[in-house]
């Protein structure tokens, strides 16, 4: 069995991208999505139970979430295509 460093790096970057995507979506949903209805009136919402202020600027978190998601999909597709063995042309 041969150790393939390229394959390890590909898997590593795919996993890092997937974890970054999940973390970004987690922050987006916890910091903006749950409180979006309360935010549009005065651009901020103070939660009296947790003593945390949610701001309307948190909606910008959608961009890293989408970016990491697309990067993850792109890297998975590249990984699948690079691992596919060349098939002979039957025609």
DALIN-V343006 format. One record per run of one state. SS is the DSSP state (2 for helix, 1 for strand, 0 for the rest). FROM is the first residue (numbers start at 1). TO is the last residue. Records with the same first field share a line. If there is no record, write none. Layout:
SS = FROM-TO / FROM-TO
//
This chain:
0 = 1-4 / 32-32 / 43-43 / 48-51 / 84-91
2 = 5-31 / 33-42 / 56-83
1 = 44-47 / 52-55
//
